[in-house]
Each structure stands twice: as structure tokens, then as C-alpha cells.
């Protein structure tokens, strides 16, 4: 069978679709639930490991289906214990993810696309072409593989997931949502939705769709400038999704979900680090309940941006707090490795091309 017919990615099927396929194969439909448990609860990547299925059924599955599991390609471990990994997909494409350990949590940062189409000027991934969207199972696999790293290296379970790796999650909406369903489902990894954050560069109509879908996970907006002229300069997506449009979308989202939003803001030296910039940001924060994460920048070779001076960052944060804005300063992680989004994947792919 498998020599003549293209194998179906079994994890692309719903449990009901799998039941139909099994019946067509002459197998009992109730086996679908058992197989689904192996795939999504136990994160099984080989039919041979499905020990409560008969050998004949396992062979039949191998003749009809494949499990397109992502695999760790290489990892770098930082002095601060951050682990950055590249993952090879079934078609040879390379993506990356990061394990970020902290005192009270273990966070997985996962990718949603191979490359990115948004061309943000400060982001390494923005200098890569978008090759394709990730399937839901490929996002799920990153979580599983990073969770294993947390257990193997630090003997701690994964506590949080952020969709802040390569790609724009809201431009891969269906697969992003399906991956979160599998991660949070009692028949999947059973992780609480409130421990998941999806970060967007700002696609207004898709933020509204999150509201319509009444999502339970957290939303973060990569803002980085709170006036249109500056934001257009570093994030071209702002030209079609202005701050006014984003504010309107965020108000709609909040009305539907009652979820506060996080604004991510990198303070760049001599670009968005003045008191006037902080005033613009404080004003934007009045639209909805929110908090601000000021993020230290990991410089990349492809761009000239550098982090603002530490005292400038502190003054910026102090002003926001004086205006009643909950503000956290997030220090950069993995400075001694290729920790900026896209850096390791670019290096990995370039090395492969040289070889």
C-alpha cells in the first residue's frame, strides 16, 4: 500500500475522520480513541510504540499513515540556562524554539511559521522569507520537545508557553488555534489555557476574530512604538494596521473576552527611548486593561538597532508606573548564544547550504 499511495499525516485527522479511515481499512472504529491517546496524550511518534494495539493493526497503520514528527537538530545552552534549539521538519525546513528557565517557571517559546512575511526591521526572522505555515502538530511537537529538555536538564515540568518564535501566529490562525486545542485538551497535554500567550505584531481583523472566538489564552501585542510614524518605520505591518485600528480591535477583543492584554516594548537607543515616547505609550495603555513588558534587545547582525542605556530604560519604566501602568522590565536571556528570534535558524540553514 505505502509504495503506491501517499501516506496520510495521521495527526492532521480529527478523531471522527480517523474513525472513518479505520473503517475503510477494515479496522474497528473504536481504535481511533486509543490511537488518538497515543498521538496527543502520550506524544507518540512511532506506531511501533502503540503497545495496546495488535501488531497487525500497527502494520496496517504504517501502510496508510505517517507521523511527521519534528526532531531536534541542534541546541545551544546559555550560561543563564536558556536552551535554544533548531528543529528539523519532515520536509527539511528548519524552525527554532527556546526553553527559558526562571525561578518560578519553565517557559517554551515556539514558532508558528517557517520564516516570516512581516519584515520587522529589528527581527532576524523578518529578514527570512516565509516558506510556509506550520501545521498544528509541528507547533505541538516543539512544546513536547522543549518540555523534555526542561525535564532532562532541570528536572522541572514546563509551566508556560509563548507563541513568540518565528512567524506571525495570527497569519496561521487555524493551525495556531488547533495546536492550542491539542495542548490544552484533557485528551492532549492538558495544559491550562491561561499559561499560554500568543504574541502578535498586530493584525487588527484577526485580533477581533480572537474576540469572536472568546479565547481563554493570553494575548500580547508587540508594540515597540506608540506613534504611527515610528512604528511604520520599524514594523511595516503598521501601515495597514494603524495604532487607531489596533486600539479599536483591542477594545473589541477585551469586550468579548475580558482578558487584559500585554504590550511588548523594546526600548531602542535613540529611537523610542525618550520621555515623549513613554508618554505616547502611557496614552495608548488607556484604551484597555493592560500591562507593559519592556524587553531588553538582543542585537542582530542584520540590523543596526541597539538596546537603550540602562538608566534610560529605568526612567522610561518609572514614568509608565507613575501613570498607573503595570510595567515589568524583562532582561535579555541567552546573550551568549544565538538567542534573538531567527538567528540560530539562519545560521543553521546557512551552514547546511555551505556544506
N, C-alpha and C positions, 0 to 999 in steps of 0.2 A: 504493500500500500504506500509506504512512505517514499519509495523510489519514484512513483508516478504522480503522486498528488502532493501539492504543497501542504506542509503541516500547519495546522491552525494553532496560534498562540492561545493556549488554554486559559490564560488569565485575562484574555480580552472578552471572555464569555461571562454572562450572568449565570447564576445557578440554574435558572429556568432554561436558558439556552443550552447549558451543559446537559441538562436532563434530556432535552430533545436529541442532542448529538449522541448521547449514550444509547438511547432507544434505537436510533438509526443504526448503531454499531452492534445491536443485538444484546446490549447490556441492560442491567436493571437501573431504572431512573433514580432510585433512592441512593445509589452510589455517588451521585453528584454532590450530596451534602458532605459525605466523607472526604471526597476529593477536595472540595472547597475548604474544608477544615485544614487539610494538609497544606494547601496552597497559601491560605491567608492567615490562619491562626498559628500554624507551625512554620510558616515561611519556607516550605519545602521546595527545592529547586531540581529534584530528580524523582521521576516516577518510581525508581527502584527503592526509594526510602519510604514509600507509602505501604507500610508493613501490614496494615489490616486489610489490604486488597489482595486478591488472589494473584498469583504470578501471571496467569493467563490474562487477567484484566489489565495488569500493569503493561504487559507486552502489547495488548490491543491499544492502550493509551499512547504508547510510544509510536505506534504505527499511524496514529491520527493527529497527535498533538505535539507541541513543543512548549518548553518553559524558557522564555527568552530572558534568563536571569542576568542582571548586571554583575560585574565582577570587579573587585579592587585591582587596579592597575599598578599604582604606587602610592605610598603615603609618606608624608613628612611630619615629624613630631617636633613641635616648638619647645623652647626652654620653658614656656609658660604652660606646657602640657596640651596646647591646641594641636589637634591632628587634622591635617589637610590631606585629602585623598582624591585621586582621579579614578574614575570608574569607566570601564570599557563596556559598551552596549553591544547587543547582538549583531549590529550592522557595522561595528568597528568605530563608531563615533565615540568621542571621549567627553565626559562631563566631570564635574567636581562637586565635592561636598566637604563639610568641615564639622568636626566634633569640638565643641567649645566647653571645656570644663570650668565650673566655678564652684565656690564653696557649697552652695545650696542646690545646684542644678547641673545637669548634663544636657547640653543643647546640641541638636543636629541642625545644621544649615544645609538645605537641599536645593538642587537645581530643578527648574521646570521646563527648560528648553536647551537644545544644543545650540550654543551661541545666543545671540540676541539681535533684534531688529531696531532697538531704540536709540542706539548711538549716543548714550550719555557720555559726555566728554571726559569725565573723571574715572570712568569704569573700564577695566581691562576687557570685560566681556563685550562692552559697547564697540570695541574695535574688531570683534569677530563677526562673521556673517552668521545669521540664523539659519541653521541647516534644517532643523525640524523641531516639532514639539515632542516632548517626552510622553510616552504612554503612562497611564496610571501606575502600572506595575513597575515601571522604571523609577518613578518617584518613590513608590513604596520600598523598592529594593535599597535605595540609598538609606532610608530610615533603618532598615533591618541591618545593613552592613555597618552603619555608624553606631547603632546600638550595640552590636557585637564588639566594636572597638572600645566602647565605654566599659563594657563588662570585662573584656580581656585585659585592658590596660589599667583601669581604675576601680574595677570591681564594684561599679555602680550602674544602676539602670538608667536608661535615657529618660529624662524628665520633660523636655520641651523640644519642639520642632519649629524652625523658622524657614519659610519659603523665601529665602533671601540670597540664594545662589545664582547660578547662571540663568538668564532668561527673565521674562515678564510673566508671572503666573496668570494674570488676568487675560493674557492673549493665548493662553492654553487652558481656558476656563473649564471645559468639560472634563479633561483629564485631571486637572488640579482638584476639582470637586470630587471626582471618583476616587482619587488617591486618598483624600481626607476621609471619605466614607469608609474605605477599607482600613485605614489606620485607626479610626475611632469606633468602628463597629464591634459589638461583642463577638461577632463571628470573624473579626480580624485581629488587629493588635490591641483593641480595646483601650486606646489612649483617650483621655478627656479632651474634648474639642477646645476647651479653654487653655490648654497647654500648647496650642498650635497658633502661630501667627503667620499670616500671608502678607508679604510686603509688595506694594505696587509703586511704579513710577508715576501712576496717576492716569488711569483710563476712566474718564467720568461715567460713561454709559455702563461700564462693567462694575463700577462701584455701586451704581444703582441696582444692577442685577443682583449683587451680593445682598442688598437690602431686600429685594423682592424674594430672594431665596431664604431670607431670615436666617442667615448663617450664624452658627454658635461660636466659631473660632474668632480669633482677634485679627484686626486689620491694622497695618502700618502703612503710612504714606511716606515715600522718600521725597522729602520736600526740598531741602538744601538751599532754597531761596524763596522768600515770600513776597517778591515783586516779579512781575511778568518779564521785564526786560532782562534781569539777571538769570531767571530760570530758563528763559528761551535760549540764552547763551550756552548753558551747560547741559540742558535737557530739552532737545528739540521737540519731544513729545508735548511740551507745554504749549507749543504754537497751536495745536488742535485741542488741547485740554487746558485752557487757561485757569488761573487761580480762581476766577469767578465761577467757572464751570465746575471745578473741583469742589469748591465750597458748597455749591448747590447740591452736588452729588453726595457729599459727606453728610449734609443735613438730612437728605432723603434716607441715606443709609442708617443714620442714627435714629431717625423717627421709626424706622422699621425694626431695628434690632436692639436698640437701647445699649449698644456696645460703644464704649469710649474708644477713640482712635489714638494711635501713637504716631507722632510726626518725627521722622528721622531727619537730622540736620547735621551735615558735615560742615564745620567752620573752616573755610579755606583762607589761607593767608592772603590779605589784600584783595579779597573778592567779596566775601559776605560776612566779614567779621567785625563790622563797626556797630556802634550803638543804634544807628538808623536801621540796620538790618535786623537787630534784635527787636526794635520797635515794630517793624513790619511783621515779624514772626508772632510777637505777642498779640498783635491785632488779628492776625489770621486765626490764632488759637481761640478767639472769642466765638467762632462760629458753632462749635460743638464741644462737649466734654472731651478732653484730650490730655495727653502728656507729651513731653518732648524728650527724645533721646538725642543728645549731642554726641556725635560719633567721631572719634579720632580717625583721621585718614591714613590709609596705607598707600603711600605713593606708588605709582606705576611708571614704567619706563616710557610708555606711550604718551604720557601727558605731563604737563608742567606744573600741575597743582601740588601744593604742599600744605601741610597742616598749619593752622594758625598758631601763634605763640600761646603757651600755656596760660599766661596771665590774661590774654585776650579772651580765651575760651572761658576762663573763670568769671570775668566781668560780664561776658555775654550771658552765661548761665545765671549769674546773680541778678541781672536785670529781669530776666524772664521770671525768676522766682519772686522778685519784688512786685511783679504784675499778677501774682497768683497762679502762675503756670507751673505745674509739677514738672520738674526738669531733672534729668539724670545725665551725667557725663559718662559715656562709655569709652574706656581706654582701649586702644587698639590691641588686638590679640594676634599672635603669630608673626611678630615683626621680623623674626629671624628666618622665616620661611616664606614661600610664595603665597601669602595669605590674602592678598587683595583678590576680589572675585574675578575669576578668569585667568589669573596669572599662571597657575600651575597647569591648567588645561592647555593654554597657549604654548607653554614651554614643552609640555609632554608631546603635543602634536608636532611641534617644530622638530623635536629630536627624532620622532618617528620618520618624518619626511627626509631628514638628513641621512638617516640610516638607509 
